[in-house]
Amino acid sequence: MKIRIEKTTAPKTLPAADNPLLFGTIFTDHMFIMDYNSEKGWFDSRIVPYGPILMEPSAMVFHYGQELFEGLKAYKAEDGRVLLFRPELNAKRSNDTCERICMPTIPVEDYVQAVKTLVDIDTKWIPERPGTSLYIRPFIFATEPALGVRPSSSYMFVIILSPVGAYYPEGLNPIKIWIEEEYVRAVRGGLGEAKAGANYVASLKAQIKAHEAGYSQVLWLDGIERKYVEEVGAMNIFFKIKGKVITPVLNGSILPGITRRSCMELCGMWGYEVIERQISADELFSAAGNGDLEEIWGTGTAAVISPVGILRKGDEVVKIAGGGIGELTRRLYDNLTGIQLGKIDGPDGWVTEV
Ligand SMILES: *Cc1c(COP(=O)(O)O)cnc(C)c1O
């Protein structure tokens, strides 16, 4: 793919070294854009100065939400290399979401090339303090100016970059999660397994409820029986019960996380039995009661691994791993972040140099 490059003539000042880099609030000098229409396919891939995009008020995305996104990170290794973690899996997942919400796919090589070229141009924006990274947000949305309910005939693919601070500035910290019983995020046959913005709209109400109760994340139940746990906010969920690693099976309403997959692969390599199956909230509370529920952690690009210290459903509250961080949770965090930063050799192909 040929990418036209127009560099900014007014570069911004970089954030100061002590800037906390609140997630997704600062953007770099450039962005990638590519257009699509039904006659030309994808065309005019370009990197231009970061700035507003002109759109028709009738653009379909504003009315029916035909939009998807991805999220990955670029890290600066100690030896100066710039590393990405399994970016081709984001490109493939973006294409899976495209299929689900009737958008044109993008060749994986072109997608990864666009990410790498943009990161390379804004490489000075990658923060270097421990735990920091450059968050990469590719997204695709419908631009056709028409109000009919049907797939758009034109789209834009955009990538923006945002330097982000450490998720755990004071070191890995257990979070409190809340099992939501009133609202659901997704149902089988819906959009749950697609990384569509619409899923997040559906989740806001419960997220506010959990925050107000002093919990940082919602643990969603399945939308049909409201019995089986599915995933947390923007993370997948894992349980260690009697030495075995269990995660909800991908049933169509759960987002197939890349961190989830990597975590399952690492646990398998370390000799753990890794089981994907349905697991009910009742089973979790009774395992916790027996002392069999040893660890819970979430997996996702933003935090990588999040230890769960407190789990609540209605009036039932249990402490996990004594409210602290389990041994396997810690080992996963250290290894995954070590691999992402190029300090530990991971399996072949897990990190790609920009
Ligand atoms: C993105 C996302 C995840 C985590 O996926 P990763 O590829 O590991 O970052 C989990 N759940 C939802 C709903 C998500 O949108």
PDBQT file of the ligand as one rigid body, heavy atoms in Angstrom, charges set to zero:
ROOT
HETATM    1  C1  LIG A 401     -11.145  -4.816  23.679  1.00  0.00    +0.000 C 
HETATM    2  C2  LIG A 401     -11.976  -5.565  24.648  1.00  0.00    +0.000 A 
HETATM    3  C3  LIG A 401     -11.450  -6.573  25.480  1.00  0.00    +0.000 A 
HETATM    4  C4  LIG A 401      -9.974  -6.884  25.573  1.00  0.00    +0.000 C 
HETATM    5  O1  LIG A 401      -9.380  -7.258  24.377  1.00  0.00    +0.000 OA
HETATM    6  P1  LIG A 401      -7.792  -7.169  24.211  1.00  0.00    +0.000 P 
HETATM    7  O2  LIG A 401      -7.591  -7.565  22.793  1.00  0.00    +0.000 OA
HETATM    8  O3  LIG A 401      -7.205  -8.110  25.177  1.00  0.00    +0.000 OA
HETATM    9  O4  LIG A 401      -7.433  -5.755  24.491  1.00  0.00    +0.000 OA
HETATM   10  C5  LIG A 401     -12.322  -7.292  26.279  1.00  0.00    +0.000 A 
HETATM   11  N1  LIG A 401     -13.635  -7.010  26.308  1.00  0.00    +0.000 NA
HETATM   12  C6  LIG A 401     -14.176  -6.042  25.539  1.00  0.00    +0.000 A 
HETATM   13  C7  LIG A 401     -15.633  -5.796  25.615  1.00  0.00    +0.000 C 
HETATM   14  C8  LIG A 401     -13.367  -5.295  24.694  1.00  0.00    +0.000 A 
HETATM   15  O5  LIG A 401     -13.917  -4.329  23.942  1.00  0.00    +0.000 OA
ENDROOT
TORSDOF 0
